[in-house]
Amino acid sequence: MADGTGTGLPASNRGVSEFRKSARPISVGIDWLAASVDLSAVLDEQGYEGNRGDLCADLAGEGVQARAVAEMVACHFFAGCGIRVADVAGKGRFYKQRVSLRDADDNHVGLIEMGGPHTIRQDGIYTARIELTGDGCRLYVGAAGSGHAKRWLELRAKLESCAGRLTRVDVAADDLDGEFPLTWAMQIWEAGEFDNRGQRPKARHINDFGSGDGQTFYVGSVSSEKQMRVYEKGKEQGDPESPWVRYEAQFSASRRKELPLDMLRDPAGYLLGAYPVLRFINALASRIDVTDAAMAATWKSARRHLRRQYGATLTFICKNTPSDEALARVIRTLTSPKLPAWASKQAAESWPEIVAINAGAEQ
């Protein structure tokens, strides 16, 4: 492995003392969340007056009331966030009933699960499980123009009031400029900077072999209490030239260790506590930059797809339409009232700039 001389990368025998200062703040945020909560406490908050014994029996069996219960749970935790409950409940595994959470365009953004004997804690609390995917987290923090820190503090308070326990939290640090590339992460692992109590965690490298799809480097196993994933996020989003690298830590609760609710208040601090080598993370920046970067990368991918699949058809339309005004009218007849899943409504103000920046790409 190269020693990184002249590239800002540390030589494997020098450790990581020679850090560069990031050109702009590294954006840190929560990118996945799962928690168990006291279902009875949530129902109390929602004013449910039905028989709890009958309800528990139903949720452990046919689940006739599963969707109605999921509606109450979603209302308690996610009201006003643009998150709704799917029309139909399904069967789960550990939890007997599973109801998908959806966004306005009917995309899956999370889960609510409940029911079954294995969901009762040792102290007798009958639990439900809530989950937000990465898209669900972005939708949650972007709702009503709230700052992401305020949103997570609100959720922390609601979880605390319902005996909530975090079971999984993914914390993502986005290096949009690629100042700390995947090769840097591989070198510091080799230098022992990810070692824990003298033990070298297992690592795995998935190489794209120059395809432009993006590489991934794993530190630790997915079954452990923590795992670091370093991957070329911009390339994954569809832009083979993007420098964007994501450092994402997956934290999982275990019988030995719980995840503190304060992770929602200070995800950057918790990330640095678990991985001190990531001390280049110097600020908690706005997540809108990340949304813009994702949109820009996916827009470039969409343009390439349109050119490959429909380029000839578009050429025919352009050559046979008498004026720009007529061309605009023809294009409008081909549009849909919906936005694609990757075109975030929260970043709508940035869209004209994104298009302008990429207007001359791939000519």
GITAJO-V583164 format. One record per helix or strand of 3 or more residues. SS is the DSSP state (helix for helix, strand for strand). FROM is the first residue (numbers start at 1). LEN is the number of residues. If there is no record, write none. Layout:
# GITAJO-V583164
ss=SS from=FROM len=LEN
ss=SS from=FROM len=LEN
This chain:
# GITAJO-V583164
ss=strand from=27 len=12
ss=helix from=39 len=7
ss=helix from=52 len=9
ss=helix from=66 len=13
ss=strand from=97 len=6
ss=strand from=108 len=7
ss=helix from=117 len=3
ss=strand from=126 len=7
ss=helix from=134 len=12
ss=helix from=148 len=14
ss=strand from=165 len=11
ss=helix from=182 len=9
ss=strand from=203 len=4
ss=strand from=216 len=4
ss=strand from=226 len=6
ss=helix from=233 len=4
ss=strand from=245 len=8
ss=helix from=261 len=3
ss=helix from=267 len=8
ss=helix from=276 len=3
ss=helix from=288 len=32
ss=helix from=324 len=10
ss=helix from=345 len=14
